[in-house]
């Protein structure tokens, strides 16, 4: 006789995060949200600085002011330093975040990792296809196919902060991981498709410096005075090699050890990421935005965004391509892994987050500069298209998320509820007998308090009736 088969537990897609992962994601998102607001302020400042006639010349002068050691080939403009220099810090954090997710976070399970990776890949392929078809139809250049492929997590979180939506932690974590994955794929695109020349001696030096960086990490060597100079040398060699210098940041981030050893509360990767993330979100990305977002926004320039095939391709790639790609990739992954959405979530929520992924600011601007480096006018128009597409995506996402905001608030309240006041949300203690014993004791104390209050109120009511002259039952009593 064959024993009955036990059904497998249904796997949840975008389900509740584990408690350590929820804490790590909350910390990262808190910093990125503040950074996103700063990016928003920097972008607005850049647009004002570049478009007010009295200020325009000073913006150009500062952007093109050169500094740095010319003997080392590093006498770069301020805008160049912002794009190739400080932005490497942003990619360092992205590499460290992805490494932590893959080796210590919820994504160490290949089935869980498949969802954001597939969604990110589809969210890059579809916008590239949309741009290519639009540009081919209009007879435009195909050089900008990669511009609408990236999501700016800081800007997306700034939008969430502004509209005040209580997006559940699972959706926020999905958006964060999605953005990190497609940022790293975007930097690979830059390395492969936008490297015109390679100095193999400098590249070999960069690889050697990375090897030293890895060896020092594995030996447990500590001290910023060791790693910061080494990081600068690695960056400079990578820049001199002709490969985009931000690759150095990604490589170093991926090399960090993100697993804990005996006696460690946090891994070195977590500690370093925690220290560097505010520098990335609060300085590196806003500085890049300040010197990249200063593009003409006159009525004629904005109208041309929708008439030129290259710029229209960027807008459609961000607004339509990103939404279709991320949503389609998520749906296909859930469909073929036979998973179900997390409790309380609907496909409308995934669609709204997919729309939010169309905010492609930082890396899209960077790729736009590289794709049309020989045409300053078209570079400015493509940047304007990135801003317009990101703004449209933000507006669409705001409308969609506001529709479900009441539901999100309920889900967030459930995630935060801590009735036993032990510092751990109750949803993470449902399988802990000690939690239920604590709750039983709490309810017993509350019940005893209510019984005491009931007895006091009952006694007070009896005393009040007894003290009323001519009360019920007395002779010659009359109704009032």
Steps between C-alpha positions, in 0.01 A plus 500: 500500500641841401523760774307820435709779355542812707433810292790740474461835668413769250796727435433870541627754249550846654413348837596631841875552549693322771561719806877554441435578133217736592732688738778524239262615227336757729841646584601518134168648390509763774834629371398472135176690565688792653749481214214495250361823640848653468522375140163658428617831646829478306317430172267797551798720591681388184200580281462845655875568487527396136182668372493839673679731251691685769634172646553289188856614431611428857354147478697433181816651651483285814406183307795537262754618756795257491697375799716202584857381425561546128815284515282200584244584233248596767455870429122461465206738500277524806218330306739225396614447859134476605421239234816288509631575848253540782241282325738206554399525868138441399593189306719377786193507726290330230757220469519455878119496530463233233778290656330515840164407350645201313713349779325605822159640408178341381640475145744226599212268410523471117122484471464831684786658302342401168211745536689834519771380260252394230289812560812717468616327180156530340485857631817574302432299186152640431596871532800437271265335250249786526775756439640304205161461330412867557834622370497268199147608410599868512839451335695601812823382657513165683787615722269578793336158529639454854387839635156390631621173653580609858288582806602772746414363844577826683269703276229231520514501880492879501172479308366254759607739778331797332169326429503341847402148399548221754638248253544157670859399575486207255423734208763750614759224524401377153542851359837542675636166376361554152674839477830362631496209253419712196755764607768230500387364165501858371860547611589178316335648191716809543813288532422285194332743259642840594870418526666625182863442594682284754840563655589144602789610721271724707228234501751244625603742776135545599449124515816466712376773736165322530685177582687679780169644623348150509805351675503768771129442564551125534793552738279716720709815463315804633544875467359755260853636450579172320188457288423859398839560329480155340148576375618829349789325322263231370256763375774703328643192325153392389434847363834503315422157351207640303245283682246717681648579840181418693572131426768525769234595755277206408792254510613612846145487633455142378827397669388592852439214741132509591477193724557514876759300686508394864499802728374742230167675532522630143714402203770738370290553186201615706714733712668658199174532308340664804785752516521575126128502408435847650798633302354348184140609555577836660792622288602286200163464327373856573830641373466298180139619464607862546741488206302266275141622525568855383334478158285749303132471592343763275165426340665432166756263652231305685284477189796363305531216751181352352588561136860377471528117474794469743336704775154351445661155521648590839165626635306197373774266621477636854122538524377205294801271465595495867144439615434220252843344555501495881134398529532237226819355648339478843184339365693244297720406796204456733306312232772247422614448861137449609539755777233728640523866591558597861198532727305819435677579171342507155637522147393864495767563765767334286389710203529821706853408614590413139385848399711649777801313356468727196671776699841466337705795609861448610622215279276603208658846500844340518433270205347789305826694539703202379270402213499842335836632621579640151175699472454752782161618374357148481649417840308790653179391324539142619554623856181703470324185378626310806360771729166509315467121493588472868247772587222326305584166664497666843157657437351172374643309797368763742146461367514120508653481849257754647208279395631220724649716776231413757574131445874565534449680831315197635777264389768723654310522829483119508875483436578750778260376770684401820238433767736315734742795479814288466638699207415233242189535279237240591481357146849355550407321827190306405688166525668584833322347804659762726326775301158342555573456872593869521181596316293274729650671807430844345136406429458355850626825654265698277209271588574535872512877463166501317344278772629740766357799313168321449477425873580861591247639253233256620559591865490871418172457312340314795617765746358774279157333487500447878571867570214640285219630736156373412661229293313215345314290757448784752147581614326795330765507235416701195657501158701811419 
